[in-house]
Amino acid sequence: MKVFANSVVSISFRLLSDQGELIEESAHPVAYLHGGYSGIFPKVEEALNGKKAGDHVEVTLEPAEAFGDYDSQLIRMVEVKELPPDISVGGFLSSDHSDTVWRVTDISDGKAVLDGNHELAGLRLLFDCRVEDVREATEDEIKHGHAHHDHDCDDDCDCDDDCDCCAQK
């Protein structure tokens, strides 16, 4: 079966910097609902159109096609005393007032530097993937806008699916 709109596509992937440095690699195939449901980068989704299991796709993503351009306006310096006491470099903060997730990049002299950019913002990336499986999406998957996994998750499950997604709707 070929990849088309409203199909569930399982891929194995590697995400690399434009210098060939490995950033992330899937330990297991990852499934997404194909057809503009925001489950994968649009340029990668476009490259996967018409592919079938076993096909290999390699796509170069410019910053705007991946995690966005780096925005210096998303850097904040705040007093450490205004932050949770357990905050540390590499930690993340969020707020009820904004969708921005802030990464703590430095703490010094009672101040913390917060960066609202994605860690990969501003980087040109290479998305290298292999199509592992393609199947028609179920009516529920199309209705919910995402692929459902076909196994029961237990405490040791590492499938990265939101196992409660449909129970909450």
C-alpha beads as a LAMMPS data file, in Angstrom:
LAMMPS data file: protein, C-alpha beads

169 atoms
168 bonds

1 atom types
1 bond types

-500.0 500.0 xlo xhi
-500.0 500.0 ylo yhi
-500.0 500.0 zlo zhi

Masses

1 110.0

Atoms # bond

1 1 1 0.000 0.000 0.000
2 1 1 1.231 3.479 -0.808
3 1 1 1.225 6.504 1.489
4 1 1 -1.799 8.717 0.848
5 1 1 -4.084 11.074 2.782
6 1 1 -5.760 9.385 5.757
7 1 1 -3.263 6.553 5.940
8 1 1 -1.262 5.649 9.031
9 1 1 2.444 5.618 8.238
10 1 1 5.053 3.992 10.462
11 1 1 8.611 5.184 9.986
12 1 1 12.014 4.697 11.523
13 1 1 13.964 7.933 11.449
14 1 1 17.185 9.733 12.198
15 1 1 17.388 13.487 12.671
16 1 1 20.816 14.934 11.899
17 1 1 22.398 18.363 11.880
18 1 1 23.474 19.720 8.502
19 1 1 26.981 18.650 9.566
20 1 1 25.840 15.008 9.835
21 1 1 25.778 14.955 13.639
22 1 1 23.090 12.599 15.002
23 1 1 20.520 14.537 17.061
24 1 1 17.811 11.913 17.504
25 1 1 17.050 8.409 16.308
26 1 1 13.863 6.418 16.760
27 1 1 14.352 3.264 18.825
28 1 1 11.097 1.860 17.416
29 1 1 8.968 2.817 14.419
30 1 1 6.835 5.901 14.977
31 1 1 3.327 6.098 13.487
32 1 1 1.531 9.237 12.366
33 1 1 -1.679 10.042 10.478
34 1 1 -0.763 11.242 6.982
35 1 1 -2.652 14.079 5.316
36 1 1 -2.088 17.411 7.018
37 1 1 -2.822 16.435 10.621
38 1 1 0.405 18.040 11.928
39 1 1 1.902 14.714 12.972
40 1 1 5.140 15.289 11.093
41 1 1 6.986 18.137 9.382
42 1 1 4.942 19.155 6.291
43 1 1 7.974 18.899 3.960
44 1 1 8.659 15.337 5.167
45 1 1 4.993 14.443 4.772
46 1 1 5.073 15.771 1.209
47 1 1 8.179 13.685 0.422
48 1 1 6.460 10.556 1.787
49 1 1 3.427 10.892 -0.522
50 1 1 3.195 7.827 -2.753
51 1 1 5.944 5.892 -0.936
52 1 1 5.496 2.325 0.299
53 1 1 6.962 0.098 3.013
54 1 1 10.703 -0.275 2.505
55 1 1 11.152 3.092 0.760
56 1 1 13.763 5.510 2.075
57 1 1 13.302 9.294 2.183
58 1 1 15.852 11.971 3.021
59 1 1 14.712 15.581 3.404
60 1 1 16.709 18.706 4.230
61 1 1 14.714 21.038 6.463
62 1 1 15.504 24.720 6.656
63 1 1 14.858 26.268 10.087
64 1 1 11.454 27.650 9.076
65 1 1 10.420 24.152 7.918
66 1 1 11.394 22.526 11.204
67 1 1 11.621 24.275 14.580
68 1 1 11.614 27.861 13.355
69 1 1 14.185 30.590 13.124
70 1 1 16.016 31.570 16.285
71 1 1 14.274 34.588 17.873
72 1 1 16.448 36.677 20.194
73 1 1 13.247 38.277 21.535
74 1 1 12.571 34.972 23.306
75 1 1 15.519 35.380 25.699
76 1 1 14.720 36.569 29.215
77 1 1 16.854 37.229 32.265
78 1 1 14.994 36.867 35.559
79 1 1 15.835 36.838 39.253
80 1 1 16.353 33.269 40.481
81 1 1 14.225 34.080 43.541
82 1 1 11.214 34.446 41.154
83 1 1 11.622 30.837 39.978
84 1 1 10.843 27.494 41.626
85 1 1 13.540 26.562 44.162
86 1 1 14.538 23.356 42.356
87 1 1 15.280 25.069 39.026
88 1 1 18.573 24.190 37.331
89 1 1 20.352 24.696 34.014
90 1 1 18.678 22.478 31.438
91 1 1 15.334 22.620 33.230
92 1 1 12.089 23.818 31.682
93 1 1 9.433 26.236 32.883
94 1 1 5.967 26.928 31.579
95 1 1 3.292 29.415 32.472
96 1 1 -0.487 29.494 32.497
97 1 1 -0.227 32.864 30.742
98 1 1 1.699 31.709 27.662
99 1 1 2.230 28.692 25.406
100 1 1 5.980 29.305 25.519
101 1 1 8.106 26.709 27.278
102 1 1 11.213 28.325 28.725
103 1 1 14.533 26.459 28.931
104 1 1 16.994 27.537 31.627
105 1 1 20.307 28.041 29.823
106 1 1 22.370 29.694 32.548
107 1 1 22.248 30.642 36.237
108 1 1 24.741 33.130 37.632
109 1 1 24.859 35.943 40.185
110 1 1 21.256 35.368 41.294
111 1 1 19.896 35.583 37.750
112 1 1 18.681 32.916 35.321
113 1 1 18.710 33.098 31.545
114 1 1 15.525 31.681 30.012
115 1 1 15.281 30.793 26.329
116 1 1 11.839 30.389 24.743
117 1 1 13.240 29.059 21.477
118 1 1 13.115 25.347 20.706
119 1 1 16.549 23.812 21.253
120 1 1 16.807 23.152 17.501
121 1 1 15.512 26.569 16.389
122 1 1 17.676 28.171 13.741
123 1 1 19.245 24.889 12.657
124 1 1 19.198 23.344 9.197
125 1 1 18.376 19.647 9.687
126 1 1 18.385 16.401 7.745
127 1 1 15.428 14.079 8.305
128 1 1 16.338 10.569 7.155
129 1 1 13.606 7.940 7.341
130 1 1 12.484 4.525 6.151
131 1 1 8.823 3.632 5.681
132 1 1 8.162 0.556 7.823
133 1 1 4.424 0.157 7.280
134 1 1 1.428 1.855 5.682
135 1 1 -2.224 1.108 6.417
136 1 1 -5.573 2.795 6.011
137 1 1 -6.556 4.923 8.989
138 1 1 -9.636 3.969 10.962
139 1 1 -12.616 6.306 11.205
140 1 1 -11.674 7.016 14.842
141 1 1 -8.112 7.953 13.898
142 1 1 -9.366 10.363 11.249
143 1 1 -11.919 11.795 13.689
144 1 1 -9.283 12.243 16.414
145 1 1 -6.652 13.534 13.973
146 1 1 -3.870 11.125 14.979
147 1 1 -2.778 7.508 14.680
148 1 1 -3.705 5.047 17.399
149 1 1 -1.322 2.310 18.376
150 1 1 -2.466 -1.290 18.143
151 1 1 -1.198 -2.591 21.475
152 1 1 -2.013 -2.207 25.140
153 1 1 0.435 -0.007 27.020
154 1 1 1.764 -1.057 30.393
155 1 1 4.048 0.723 32.854
156 1 1 7.126 -0.191 30.786
157 1 1 5.683 1.023 27.467
158 1 1 7.956 3.422 25.582
159 1 1 5.837 3.884 22.468
160 1 1 5.535 7.654 23.084
161 1 1 1.843 7.560 22.205
162 1 1 -0.595 9.523 24.325
163 1 1 -2.223 6.342 25.631
164 1 1 -5.152 8.206 27.202
165 1 1 -5.906 10.448 24.224
166 1 1 -9.187 8.906 23.233
167 1 1 -10.405 8.216 26.773
168 1 1 -10.152 11.953 27.475
169 1 1 -12.253 13.071 24.519

Bonds

1 1 1 2
2 1 2 3
3 1 3 4
4 1 4 5
5 1 5 6
6 1 6 7
7 1 7 8
8 1 8 9
9 1 9 10
10 1 10 11
11 1 11 12
12 1 12 13
13 1 13 14
14 1 14 15
15 1 15 16
16 1 16 17
17 1 17 18
18 1 18 19
19 1 19 20
20 1 20 21
21 1 21 22
22 1 22 23
23 1 23 24
24 1 24 25
25 1 25 26
26 1 26 27
27 1 27 28
28 1 28 29
29 1 29 30
30 1 30 31
31 1 31 32
32 1 32 33
33 1 33 34
34 1 34 35
35 1 35 36
36 1 36 37
37 1 37 38
38 1 38 39
39 1 39 40
40 1 40 41
41 1 41 42
42 1 42 43
43 1 43 44
44 1 44 45
45 1 45 46
46 1 46 47
47 1 47 48
48 1 48 49
49 1 49 50
50 1 50 51
51 1 51 52
52 1 52 53
53 1 53 54
54 1 54 55
55 1 55 56
56 1 56 57
57 1 57 58
58 1 58 59
59 1 59 60
60 1 60 61
61 1 61 62
62 1 62 63
63 1 63 64
64 1 64 65
65 1 65 66
66 1 66 67
67 1 67 68
68 1 68 69
69 1 69 70
70 1 70 71
71 1 71 72
72 1 72 73
73 1 73 74
74 1 74 75
75 1 75 76
76 1 76 77
77 1 77 78
78 1 78 79
79 1 79 80
80 1 80 81
81 1 81 82
82 1 82 83
83 1 83 84
84 1 84 85
85 1 85 86
86 1 86 87
87 1 87 88
88 1 88 89
89 1 89 90
90 1 90 91
91 1 91 92
92 1 92 93
93 1 93 94
94 1 94 95
95 1 95 96
96 1 96 97
97 1 97 98
98 1 98 99
99 1 99 100
100 1 100 101
101 1 101 102
102 1 102 103
103 1 103 104
104 1 104 105
105 1 105 106
106 1 106 107
107 1 107 108
108 1 108 109
109 1 109 110
110 1 110 111
111 1 111 112
112 1 112 113
113 1 113 114
114 1 114 115
115 1 115 116
116 1 116 117
117 1 117 118
118 1 118 119
119 1 119 120
120 1 120 121
121 1 121 122
122 1 122 123
123 1 123 124
124 1 124 125
125 1 125 126
126 1 126 127
127 1 127 128
128 1 128 129
129 1 129 130
130 1 130 131
131 1 131 132
132 1 132 133
133 1 133 134
134 1 134 135
135 1 135 136
136 1 136 137
137 1 137 138
138 1 138 139
139 1 139 140
140 1 140 141
141 1 141 142
142 1 142 143
143 1 143 144
144 1 144 145
145 1 145 146
146 1 146 147
147 1 147 148
148 1 148 149
149 1 149 150
150 1 150 151
151 1 151 152
152 1 152 153
153 1 153 154
154 1 154 155
155 1 155 156
156 1 156 157
157 1 157 158
158 1 158 159
159 1 159 160
160 1 160 161
161 1 161 162
162 1 162 163
163 1 163 164
164 1 164 165
165 1 165 166
166 1 166 167
167 1 167 168
168 1 168 169
